[in-house]
Amino acid sequence: MKILTSQQIYQVDQATIKNRDITSAELMEEAAGVCYGWISDKFPQKENKFYIFSGVGNNGGDGLVIARKLLNSGYQVKTFVVNFSSKRSRDFMINYEQLVQMDHTPMEINSINDIPEIEKNAIVIDAIFGIGLTRPPVGFVKDLIVRINQSGAKTISIDFPSGLFSESTVTDPESVIRACYCLTFQNPKLAFLLPENEQFTGNWVLLDIGLDKSFINTLKTDRFFTGRSDILKIYKPRTKFSHKGTFGHSLLIGGSYGKIGAVVLASRAASRAGSGLVTAYVPKCGYEIMQASNPEVMTEVDSEKEIRFFNFKTKPNVIGIGMGLGKRNETANGFYKFIKENKLPLVIDADALNILSQNKEWFHLLQEGAILTPHPKEFERMAGSWDTDYEKLDLLVDFSKKYKCVVVLKGAYTAIASRGKLFFNRTGNPGLATGGSGDVLTGLITGLLAQKYTPLEAAILGVYLHGRASDLAVSKDLSEETLIASDIVKYLAPAFKELKY
C-alpha cells in the first residue's frame, strides 16, 4: 500500500470526484459516514455525550456531518465551530446549514472565553485541522487543544490529529491533539509510523472511504506500508515435486561463551522458515548445546569460547551472521578476513554490525544486496545520530543506497530501506521487545533468502511473518508481557498458514 504526501492525497480527492462524477460534498458525506459507522460501533450507548470541535475547512465539514448523524441516531451532541479563519469552505457551509435546519446551531469559539469545560467521561471529536497544516496552532486555538488534552475525555481525531504536521517534525507539542483514536482515510500517513508522533496518533484506524484506487495506482512514491495483500505477491508456495535441495542451505554463524542461545534461536527460525538444510557454526563450547537443542540442525565448531577462524567446511548458499558473536579482537580480525573473501548472500545482525560500526571502511567490503538488521542504537553506531525521525529515515535511505544493501531498521513499523525506497511493516506488537527476538528475525530472513527470495523480498516477508507470529501468539495464548523469542518461532506455522488460505 502506498504512503502518499498531502499533495497527492488532495489529487486523489479531486480525481475521485471527477471519475465518480460526484460532488465534493457527496464525497465528504461518504467519508464522514464511514467515520460515523466506526464511532457508533465503538460507542453504541446513546448515553455517551459527544463534544465535536470543527474547524472551518473541509476537515471541519467532516465533523459537522458526523454531528448530524450522531444527532439523528439519538446521541447527546454539543457542536462547536473553531473560528481560526474568517473564510469557510463551501462544503463546510453546506453541512453547517443542515445542522441549523435541524435546530442545532453550532456554538462559536472566537476566543479563550468561548472554550467550554469538557466532561471527563465525554467523547471529543477532533475535526479542527486536516493534513495540510504547516504551522503550529496559536492563540485560543492552542488553548482549546490544551483544554481537550487535559480534559481526560476520549478523543477521536478525524483523518489527522489537529496540530500534527504530515511531513515534518512537530515544533510545539502542546499545540497538537493527543488522540486516543485517529480515523484516517484510505492510505496511511507517514507521520503515523514514526516514534516521535506516538503520543499524538494513538490507535489509528485505516478506513476505506471509496477513493479512486485506480488513480492511486498511477501515483509515484518511494514509501510503502506492507500488509497481507503485498506479502501474497511475494510468497512462493511449495510445489509437489520440490525437495530439500530446492530450498537452499542456510549457515548461521555466531555465539560465544554464554551466548549460544542466540544461534539456537536463529537456526531454529531458519529451519521453520523452510530452509532445506541448516548448519550452525559456533564455538566448541556450544557444540553439545546446539546438538541437543536443534536435532535438525548440523553443527560445526571454531575455537573453544569464541569464533576466530571462520573455517567452516559446509557449502551453504546463504549466511546469517552476528548473533551472540562478541566483539573480541580475534573475532573481529577473523570477521574482516571472512567478509573480504565472502561471495555469498549475507544477513548481518548484532555484534557483526557492531564490529562493522567500529571499522566503517569495512562496509565497502560487503556483497551488494547484503541484508543488515540493526535496532535503532545499532543503526546510530552505523550511520550517525539524528535529531528527528524524519532525519533518521533520510539516513536510512542514504546508507542503503551508499552501500547497495538492504537495511532492516527494527522497531514498531519496522522500516526496510532498499534502492531509495522505504517499506514499513504493519504487523507486530510491543511483545517483540524481548531478548532473542532479533535473533529469530535474522534466522527467519536467512532461511527465506536460502529459498531464492531476493534480498528485499526476504526482508519484507521475514519481517512480516516475524510480526504476524507475535500477533498470533498474543491473540491466542500469551500476552505482550509474557511473549518470549521461542514463542515467535512456535507461531511461525500459523503465520505461514494464513498465506495459504
C-alpha positions in Angstrom: 0.0 0.0 0.0 1.3 3.4 -1.0 2.1 6.1 1.6 1.1 9.4 -0.1 2.0 13.0 0.6 -0.6 15.6 1.5 -0.4 17.0 -2.1 -1.0 13.5 -3.5 -4.0 13.0 -1.2 -5.5 16.2 -2.5 -5.0 14.9 -6.0 -6.7 11.7 -5.2 -9.7 13.5 -3.8 -10.1 15.6 -6.9 -9.7 12.5 -9.2 -12.3 10.6 -7.2 -14.8 13.5 -7.5 -14.2 13.7 -11.3 -14.0 10.0 -12.1 -17.0 9.0 -10.0 -19.0 12.1 -11.1 -19.9 13.2 -7.6 -19.6 16.5 -5.8 -17.0 17.2 -3.1 -19.9 17.4 -0.6 -21.1 13.9 -1.6 -17.6 12.6 -1.0 -17.5 14.3 2.4 -20.8 12.7 3.3 -19.4 9.3 2.4 -16.1 9.8 4.3 -17.8 11.1 7.4 -20.4 8.4 7.2 -17.7 5.7 7.4 -16.3 7.5 10.4 -19.8 7.7 12.0 -20.2 3.9 11.4 -16.9 3.2 13.3 -17.8 5.6 16.1 -21.3 4.2 16.6 -20.0 0.6 16.6 -17.3 1.6 19.2 -19.6 3.6 21.4 -23.1 2.2 20.9 -24.6 3.5 24.2 -26.8 6.5 23.5 -25.9 7.9 26.9 -22.5 8.9 25.5 -22.0 12.6 25.3 -20.0 14.0 22.3 -18.2 17.3 22.0 -17.5 17.9 18.4 -14.9 20.6 17.5 -14.9 21.6 13.9 -12.6 23.9 12.0 -13.9 26.0 9.1 -12.4 23.9 6.3 -13.3 20.6 4.9 -12.0 18.7 7.9 -14.4 20.7 9.9 -17.1 19.8 7.4 -16.4 16.1 8.2 -17.0 16.9 11.8 -20.4 18.6 11.1 -21.6 15.6 9.1 -20.7 13.3 12.0 -22.5 15.6 14.4 -25.6 15.4 12.2 -25.5 11.6 12.0 -25.0 11.2 15.8 -27.9 13.6 16.5 -30.1 11.6 14.1 -29.2 8.4 16.0 -30.2 9.9 19.4 -26.8 10.6 20.8 -26.1 13.7 23.0 -24.1 16.1 21.0 -22.5 19.5 21.5 -21.1 21.0 18.4 -18.5 23.9 18.3 -17.1 25.8 15.3 -13.4 26.9 15.9 -13.1 30.2 14.0 -9.4 30.2 13.3 -10.2 31.9 10.0 -12.9 34.2 8.6 -13.0 32.0 5.5 -15.3 29.0 5.5 -15.2 26.3 2.8 -18.2 25.7 0.6 -18.7 22.1 1.9 -18.3 23.2 5.5 -21.2 25.7 4.9 -23.4 23.1 3.3 -23.2 21.0 6.4 -23.4 23.9 8.8 -26.7 25.0 7.2 -28.1 21.4 7.5 -27.4 21.5 11.3 -29.0 24.9 11.6 -32.1 23.5 9.9 -32.1 20.7 12.5 -32.3 23.4 15.1 -28.8 22.5 16.2 -26.8 25.7 15.6 -23.1 25.0 16.5 -21.6 27.3 19.2 -18.8 29.6 18.1 -15.3 29.7 19.6 -13.6 33.0 18.9 -11.5 33.4 22.0 -10.3 31.6 25.1 -13.5 32.7 26.8 -15.6 30.7 24.5 -13.8 27.4 25.2 -16.2 25.0 27.1 -15.4 22.8 30.0 -15.3 19.3 28.8 -16.6 16.4 30.9 -14.1 13.8 31.7 -16.4 10.9 30.6 -17.3 12.6 27.4 -16.0 11.7 23.9 -14.3 14.5 21.9 -14.4 14.5 18.1 -11.4 16.5 16.8 -12.1 17.9 13.3 -10.3 21.2 13.6 -7.4 20.9 11.2 -6.7 18.5 8.4 -3.5 17.0 6.9 -2.2 20.2 5.2 -1.2 22.1 8.4 2.4 23.5 8.3 2.4 25.9 11.2 1.6 25.2 14.9 -1.8 26.5 16.1 -1.5 29.6 18.3 -3.7 31.8 20.5 -7.2 30.5 21.5 -6.9 27.5 19.1 -3.8 26.3 21.0 -5.7 27.0 24.3 -8.5 24.8 23.0 -6.2 21.9 22.1 -4.6 22.1 25.6 -8.0 22.1 27.2 -9.0 19.0 25.2 -5.8 17.2 26.0 -6.1 18.0 29.7 -9.8 17.0 29.9 -9.3 13.3 30.3 -12.0 12.7 27.7 -11.6 10.1 24.9 -10.5 12.0 21.8 -11.2 10.8 18.2 -9.3 12.7 15.5 -10.9 12.6 12.0 -8.2 11.7 9.4 -5.4 13.5 11.2 -4.8 14.9 14.7 -5.1 18.6 14.7 -1.8 20.4 15.0 0.3 17.5 13.7 2.4 18.0 10.6 2.2 15.4 7.9 5.7 15.6 6.6 7.8 17.3 9.2 8.5 17.3 13.0 6.2 19.0 15.4 7.8 22.2 16.8 5.3 22.8 19.6 4.0 19.5 21.2 1.5 21.4 23.4 -0.4 22.6 20.2 -1.2 19.1 19.0 -4.2 16.9 19.9 -3.3 13.7 21.7 -5.8 11.4 20.1 -7.0 8.2 21.7 -8.1 7.1 18.2 -7.4 8.5 14.8 -9.8 7.6 11.9 -7.6 8.1 8.9 -8.7 7.9 5.3 -7.8 5.2 2.7 -3.9 5.3 2.9 -1.6 5.5 6.0 0.2 8.7 6.6 4.0 8.7 7.2 3.6 10.7 10.4 1.7 7.8 12.0 4.7 5.4 11.6 7.3 7.5 13.5 8.0 7.1 17.2 8.1 10.8 17.8 4.4 11.1 17.0 3.1 8.1 19.0 1.8 10.5 21.7 -0.4 12.2 19.2 -1.7 9.5 16.9 -3.0 7.0 19.4 -4.6 3.9 18.0 -5.0 4.9 14.3 -7.5 3.1 12.1 -7.4 2.9 8.3 -10.9 3.5 6.8 -11.8 2.9 3.2 -13.8 5.9 2.1 -14.1 4.9 -1.6 -11.3 7.0 -3.0 -10.3 6.1 -6.6 -7.8 3.2 -6.3 -7.1 3.2 -10.0 -5.8 6.8 -9.7 -3.9 6.0 -6.6 -2.1 3.2 -8.5 -0.8 5.8 -11.0 0.9 7.9 -8.3 4.6 7.5 -7.8 6.0 7.1 -4.3 9.1 5.7 -2.6 7.2 4.8 0.6 5.0 1.8 1.2 3.1 0.2 4.0 3.2 -3.6 3.6 0.3 -5.8 4.6 -1.0 -9.2 3.7 -2.0 -8.3 0.1 1.5 -7.1 -0.6 3.0 -10.2 1.0 0.9 -12.6 -1.1 2.6 -11.1 -4.2 6.0 -12.2 -2.7 5.2 -15.5 -1.1 6.1 -18.7 -3.1 4.1 -21.8 -2.2 5.8 -25.1 -2.4 5.3 -27.4 -5.3 4.6 -31.2 -5.0 7.9 -32.3 -6.5 10.2 -30.0 -4.7 12.8 -31.4 -2.3 15.2 -30.2 0.4 17.8 -29.2 -2.2 15.2 -26.9 -3.7 15.0 -24.8 -0.6 18.7 -24.0 0.0 21.2 -24.4 2.7 21.5 -21.7 5.5 24.6 -21.3 7.6 24.2 -19.4 10.9 27.5 -18.1 12.3 27.5 -16.7 15.9 27.6 -17.5 19.6 30.3 -17.1 22.2 30.6 -18.4 25.8 27.3 -17.7 27.5 25.5 -16.6 24.3 25.0 -19.8 22.4 21.2 -19.4 22.8 21.3 -16.7 20.1 22.4 -19.2 17.5 20.0 -21.8 18.8 17.1 -19.4 18.2 18.4 -18.2 14.8 19.0 -21.7 13.4 15.6 -22.9 14.7 13.9 -19.9 12.9 15.8 -20.7 9.7 14.5 -24.2 9.8 11.0 -23.1 10.5 11.3 -20.6 7.6 11.6 -23.5 5.3 15.4 -23.7 4.6 16.1 -27.1 3.2 19.3 -27.5 5.2 20.6 -25.5 8.2 24.1 -25.5 9.7 25.2 -23.7 12.8 28.9 -22.6 13.1 29.6 -22.0 16.8 32.4 -22.1 19.3 33.3 -25.6 20.7 31.5 -24.7 24.0 28.3 -24.5 22.0 28.5 -27.9 20.3 26.5 -30.0 22.7 24.0 -27.2 23.3 23.3 -27.0 19.5 23.1 -30.7 19.0 20.7 -31.2 21.9 18.6 -28.1 21.2 18.2 -28.4 17.4 18.5 -32.0 16.2 17.5 -30.9 12.7 20.5 -28.5 12.5 24.0 -29.6 11.6 26.8 -28.1 13.7 30.4 -27.1 13.0 32.8 -25.5 15.6 35.5 -22.9 15.8 37.7 -22.2 18.9 36.8 -23.0 22.4 34.8 -19.9 23.6 34.5 -17.6 20.6 34.7 -17.6 16.8 38.1 -16.7 15.4 38.9 -18.6 12.3 35.7 -18.8 10.2 37.0 -22.0 8.6 33.7 -23.8 8.2 33.6 -26.7 5.7 29.9 -26.7 4.8 28.8 -25.3 1.5 25.8 -23.0 2.1 24.1 -20.7 -0.3 23.4 -18.0 2.3 24.9 -17.0 5.6 23.4 -15.2 8.6 26.0 -13.9 11.0 26.4 -11.9 14.2 24.0 -13.4 16.8 25.9 -13.6 20.2 29.2 -13.3 18.3 31.0 -11.0 20.6 33.5 -8.2 19.6 36.9 -9.6 20.7 39.8 -8.6 18.6 40.3 -12.2 17.4 36.7 -12.4 16.3 36.9 -9.0 14.6 40.1 -10.0 12.7 38.5 -13.2 11.6 35.4 -11.4 10.6 37.4 -9.0 8.4 39.0 -11.8 6.6 35.7 -13.5 6.2 33.8 -10.6 4.6 36.8 -9.7 2.4 36.7 -13.2 0.8 33.0 -14.0 1.0 30.9 -14.1 -2.1 27.6 -15.5 -0.7 24.5 -13.5 0.2 24.7 -12.3 3.8 22.3 -11.4 6.6 24.2 -9.4 9.2 23.0 -8.7 12.8 24.0 -7.8 16.3 27.8 -8.0 17.0 28.7 -8.3 13.4 27.1 -4.9 12.8 28.9 -3.5 15.9 32.2 -4.7 14.5 31.5 -3.1 11.2 30.5 0.1 13.0 33.9 0.2 14.7 35.5 -0.3 11.3 33.3 1.7 9.0 35.5 1.3 6.0 34.7 -2.5 6.1 31.1 -1.7 5.0 32.5 -1.3 1.4 33.6 -5.0 1.5 30.0 -6.3 1.7 28.5 -8.0 -1.2 25.8 -6.0 -3.0 22.4 -6.9 -1.6 23.6 -7.7 1.9 20.8 -7.5 4.5 21.6 -5.6 7.7 19.2 -5.8 10.6 20.0 -3.2 13.2 17.9 -1.9 16.1 18.0 1.9 16.4 21.1 2.1 18.6 23.0 -0.2 16.3 21.9 1.9 13.4 23.1 5.1 15.1 26.5 3.5 15.5 26.4 2.6 11.8 25.2 5.8 10.3 25.5 8.6 12.9 22.9 10.4 15.1 19.8 12.2 14.2 17.6 14.9 15.7 14.2 13.8 14.3 12.7 10.6 13.0 12.4 12.2 9.6 16.2 12.7 9.6 16.6 9.1 10.7 14.6 7.9 7.6 16.8 10.1 5.4 19.9 8.5 7.0 18.4 5.1 6.5 17.8 5.6 2.8 21.1 7.2 2.2 23.0 4.4 4.0 21.2 1.7 2.0 22.0 3.5 -1.3 25.6 4.2 -0.4 26.4 0.5 0.4 23.9 -1.0 -2.0 22.4 -3.0 0.8 19.0 -3.7 2.4 18.7 -2.2 5.8 16.0 -3.5 8.2 15.6 -0.9 11.0 13.8 -2.8 13.7 11.1 -1.3 15.8 7.4 -0.6 15.7 6.5 -0.4 11.9 10.0 -1.8 11.1 11.4 0.2 8.2 13.2 -1.6 5.3 15.3 0.5 3.0 16.4 -0.6 -0.4 17.4 1.3 -3.6 15.9 4.6 -2.4 12.6 3.0 -1.3 11.2 2.5 2.2 8.8 -0.3 3.2 7.1 -0.1 6.6 5.7 -3.3 8.2 2.3 -3.3 9.7 2.5 -6.5 11.8 3.9 -6.9 15.3 3.4 -5.6 18.8 5.4 -4.5 21.9 5.9 -8.1 22.9 8.7 -8.3 20.4 10.8 -6.1 22.7 12.3 -9.2 24.3 15.7 -10.8 24.2 16.3 -13.1 21.3 13.6 -11.6 19.1 16.2 -10.2 16.8 18.0 -13.5 16.6 14.8 -15.1 15.4 14.3 -12.5 12.7 17.9 -13.0 11.5 17.3 -16.7 11.2 14.0 -16.3 9.5 15.3 -13.9 6.9 18.3 -16.1 6.3 16.1 -19.1 5.8 13.9 -17.2 3.3 17.0 -15.9 1.4 18.2 -19.5 1.1 15.0 -20.3 -0.9 15.9 -17.8 -3.6 13.8 -14.9 -2.5 15.5 -11.7 -3.4 17.2 -9.8 -0.5 14.4 -7.3 -0.5 11.7 -10.0 -0.7 13.3 -12.0 2.1 13.5 -8.9 4.3 9.9 -7.8 3.7 8.5 -11.3 4.1 10.6 -12.2 7.1 9.7 -9.0 9.0 6.0 -9.5 8.2 6.0 -13.2 9.3 8.0 -12.3 12.5 5.5 -9.7 13.5 2.5 -11.7 12.5 3.7 -14.7 14.5 3.9 -12.4 17.6 0.4 -11.1 16.9 -1.0 -14.6 16.7 0.8 -15.6 19.9 -0.6 -12.7 21.8 -4.1 -13.0 20.4 -4.4 -16.7 21.1 -2.4 -17.8 24.2 0.0 -15.2 25.5 0.3 -11.5 26.4 2.7 -8.9 25.2 4.5 -9.2 28.6 4.8 -13.0 28.5 5.9 -13.4 24.9 9.5 -14.7 24.5 11.6 -15.3 21.4 10.9 -19.1 21.3 7.2 -18.3 21.1 7.8 -16.4 17.9 9.3 -19.5 16.3 6.4 -21.6 17.5 3.8 -19.3 15.9 5.5 -19.1 12.5 3.5 -22.1 11.4 0.1 -20.4 11.7 1.6 -17.2 10.2 2.6 -19.1 7.1 -0.7 -20.9 7.0 -2.5 -17.6 6.7 -0.8 -17.0 3.4 -2.1 -20.2 2.0 -5.8 -19.9 2.9 
